[in-house]
């Protein structure tokens, strides 16, 4: 039996002359949290829409839970849950009523559904608000219900499209913890889109960095950071009793040194880039009687990786993609509805 939960091969989506997703290929193993990381407009949500059968690929192919997203779309939907960017719920109904409604769409028997809803509400600690209308909830409470709505059918694979977008820090932390629990306790495979580097770093086993519709890097967070390890920055603080301009000039002249700040008459703070920066600085300064006060290594972040690979920061680029038109229930959701 294959360990692959999702496989995309040259997956492509075009809107007229605009290519939103450009020949994307990747695999997600069962039980993984896989992150699609990139700026708004990079193609992350469009990729999710194709994988969840809401949009038909222009080119390429994909399988989800072993089923072809085009030829076996109905089977795919039986095995997945989707939390889209917009919340798919009815404000005038209670949490329990919303969950019951979506459970009935899967033809789950009434007694089974009732027990399952009770467990899900307990899972997110929302039992005491279960019979309150959704429009009385805070945004964070709504999102907790929105997430478990996608778990009513006990999916093998859960798609989360920017699940913490617009949430306050406390709600964001709660949703991230909920994602971890779903993955660990139920062994649910999760594919997560986000433009937040820290979120991808905290949650994902493997990350695909997207930019202008393409996956420009694909690996674990640790491996992605190691790929630019030569750009590690080390912060030094030296004490030099005979500090003068000639010593400062010799330090500034080193190729590995990016900045030198004189903190007081006998102390300097030095930022140095590269693996050999420590030895280089020591060789230059030891003959001047320098003493090391502190050394702090700053490892690259995913933001550094993105900048290194693409040449721009995440917030610098927003692709101008036409918004797909879709109608139906809240958030544009409609059973068995696909955009072609």
KEZADREN-935753 format. One record per residue (C-alpha): y, x, z. Coordinates in steps of 0.1 Angstrom, whole numbers, always signed. Each point is the difference from the previous one (the first is absolute). Example, Ala and Ser with C-alpha at 12.3 -4.5 7.8 and 13.67 -1.06 7.14 Angstrom:
<atoms>
> c2_c1_c3
> -45_+123_+78
> +34_+14_-7
</atoms>
This chain:
<atoms>
> c2_c1_c3
> +0_+0_+0
> +34_+13_-10
> +25_+11_+27
> +29_-8_-23
> +19_-32_+9
> +27_+2_-26
> +1_+19_-33
> +30_+1_-24
> -3_+17_-33
> +31_+5_-22
> +14_-32_+15
> +32_-9_-19
> +25_-29_+1
> +29_-4_-24
> +28_-25_+0
> +13_+1_-36
> +12_+36_-5
> -1_+8_+37
> -32_+16_+14
> -2_-9_+37
> -34_+16_+6
> -9_+29_-23
> -37_+9_-4
> -8_+1_+37
> -35_+11_+11
> -14_+3_+36
> -29_-10_+22
> +0_-14_+35
> -31_+4_+21
> -14_-27_+23
> +16_+1_+34
> +30_+20_-11
> +37_-7_+4
> +15_+10_-33
> +37_+3_-4
> +21_-5_-31
> +32_+18_+10
> +33_+1_-20
> +35_-15_-4
> +8_-36_-8
> -7_-5_-37
> -27_+27_-2
> -27_-25_-11
> -18_-4_+33
> +2_-38_+3
> -8_-4_-37
> -32_+20_+5
> -9_-22_+30
> +5_-31_-21
> -24_+12_-26
> -26_+11_+25
> +2_-34_+18
> -3_-19_-33
> +35_-14_+0
> +10_+19_-31
> -20_+10_-30
> +1_+37_-10
> +15_+9_-33
> -24_+29_-3
> -28_+16_+20
> -25_-14_+24
> -7_-5_+37
> -28_-11_+23
> +5_-14_+35
> -30_-5_+23
> -21_+8_-31
> +14_-27_-22
> +22_+3_-31
> +35_-13_+7
> +2_-16_-34
> -35_-12_-8
> -10_-9_+36
> +34_-9_+15
> -14_-29_+20
> -26_+22_+16
> +27_+26_+9
> +20_-27_+18
> -30_-9_+21
> -1_+35_+15
> +37_+8_+5
> +30_-10_+22
> +36_+4_-11
> +32_+5_+20
> +28_+1_-25
> +36_+11_+4
> +10_-36_+5
> -17_-20_+28
> -24_-26_-12
> +3_-28_+25
> +15_-34_+5
> +28_+0_+25
> -4_-37_+9
> -36_+5_+11
> -13_+16_+31
> -19_+33_+0
> -33_-18_+5
> +8_-25_-28
> +9_+28_-24
> -32_+19_+8
> -20_-32_-4
> +16_-8_-33
> -9_+34_-15
> -35_-1_+15
> -7_-33_-18
> +10_+17_-33
> -31_+22_+6
> -22_-30_+8
> -8_+14_+35
> -18_-26_+21
> +22_-17_+25
> -18_+12_+32
> -3_+36_-14
> +37_+0_-10
> +11_-13_+34
> -18_+28_+19
> +12_+26_-25
> +36_-11_+4
> -3_+1_+38
> -13_+36_-2
> +28_+10_-25
> +27_-14_+22
> -14_+18_+30
> -3_+32_-21
> +38_+0_-4
> +8_-14_+34
> +15_-32_-14
> -21_-27_+17
> +28_-15_+21
> +22_-4_-31
> -28_-13_-23
> +13_-36_+0
> +36_+8_-5
> +16_-3_-34
> +4_+32_-20
> +38_-5_-4
> +3_+5_+38
> -15_+35_-1
> +17_+33_-1
> -5_+21_-32
> -25_+22_+17
> -20_-30_+13
> +0_-15_-35
> -14_+32_-15
> -28_+2_+26
> -11_-35_-11
> +5_+10_-37
> -24_+29_+4
> -27_-20_+17
> +4_-27_-26
> -14_+26_-25
> -30_+5_+23
> -11_-36_+2
> -27_+6_-27
> -11_+32_+17
> +8_+22_-30
> -17_+33_-6
> +33_+13_-15
> +35_-7_+12
> +31_+6_-21
> +32_+5_+20
> +32_+2_-21
> +28_+14_+21
> -12_-17_+32
> +28_+13_+23
> +29_-5_-24
> +30_-14_+18
> -16_+0_+34
> +16_+14_+31
> -14_+32_+16
> -21_-19_+26
> -15_-24_-26
> -6_+29_-24
> -20_+18_+27
> -20_-32_+7
> -9_-5_-36
> -10_+36_-4
> -23_-2_+30
> -14_-32_-14
> -8_+17_-33
> -19_+28_+19
> -20_-26_+20
> -10_-19_-31
> -12_+32_-16
> -18_+14_+31
> -15_-31_+15
> -10_-19_-31
> -4_+31_-24
> +22_-19_-24
> +11_+21_-30
> +38_-1_-2
> +24_+9_-29
> +35_+2_+13
> +33_+4_-20
> +30_+15_+18
> +31_+20_-7
> +0_+12_+36
> -13_+36_+3
> -8_-3_+37
> -20_-32_-5
> -22_+16_-27
> -4_+31_+22
> -10_-20_+30
> -24_-24_-16
> -15_+12_-32
> -32_+20_-5
> +10_+8_-36
> +34_-4_-17
> +10_-4_-36
> +36_+8_-6
> +15_-22_-28
> +32_+8_-19
> +12_-18_-32
> -33_-19_-3
> -23_+31_+2
> -20_+15_+28
> +14_+35_+3
> -21_+12_+29
> -32_-13_+17
> -16_+15_+31
> +0_-2_+38
> +33_+4_+18
> -10_+33_+14
> -11_+14_-34
> +32_-12_-16
> +20_+18_+26
> -21_+31_-3
> +7_+0_-37
> +36_+10_+7
> -8_+21_+31
> +19_+29_-15
> +31_-21_+7
> -6_-1_+38
> +32_+6_+19
> +0_+21_+32
> +29_-2_+24
> +7_+32_+20
> +23_+7_+29
> +7_+37_+6
> +20_+18_+27
> +16_+32_-11
> +21_+19_+25
> +18_+21_-26
> +4_-28_-26
> +26_+8_-26
> +9_-9_-36
> -23_+26_-15
> -31_-15_+17
> +11_-35_-10
> +4_+12_-36
> -34_+16_-1
> -17_-32_+12
> +20_-22_-24
> -11_+23_-29
> -37_-7_+5
> -14_-22_-28
> -20_-21_+25
> +30_-9_+21
> +17_-33_-7
> +26_+0_+27
> +14_+20_+29
> +21_-14_+28
> +16_+21_+27
> -4_-21_+32
> +20_+24_+23
> +9_+38_+0
> -36_+10_+5
> -21_-28_-15
> -8_-11_-35
> -20_-29_-14
> -19_+7_-32
> -17_-24_-24
> -26_+17_-21
> -22_-13_-28
> -35_+13_-9
> -31_+12_+16
> +11_+36_+3
> +34_-8_+15
> -11_+9_+36
> -11_+36_-8
> +30_+6_-23
> +25_-10_+27
> -17_+19_+27
> -1_+32_-21
> +38_-3_-6
> +10_-9_+35
> -23_+20_+23
> +18_+33_-7
> +32_-17_+13
> -16_-9_+33
> -2_-37_-8
> -20_-23_+24
> -16_-32_-12
> +12_-30_+21
> -17_-28_-19
> -21_-6_-31
> -6_-34_-14
> -20_-8_-32
> +10_-31_-19
> -29_-12_-22
> +8_-18_-33
> +2_-38_+2
> -11_-24_-27
> +37_-3_-8
> +0_+37_-8
> -32_-5_-21
> +17_-28_-20
> +31_+21_-6
> -20_+30_-10
> -21_-19_-25
> +26_-24_-15
> +32_+20_+5
> +18_-29_+17
> -2_-18_+33
> -17_-34_+4
> +33_-18_+5
> +16_+16_-31
> -20_-19_-26
> -5_-37_-5
> -16_-10_-33
> +16_-29_-18
> -30_-22_-6
> +3_-37_-10
> -12_-22_+28
> -32_-20_-10
> +5_-37_+1
> -26_-19_+20
> +1_-34_+17
> -21_-19_+24
> -2_-1_+38
> +20_+21_+24
> +5_+35_-12
> -9_-11_-35
> -37_-3_+9
> -23_-23_-18
> -38_-1_+0
> -16_+16_-31
> +35_+6_-15
> +5_+31_-21
> +30_+14_-18
> -9_+12_-35
</atoms>
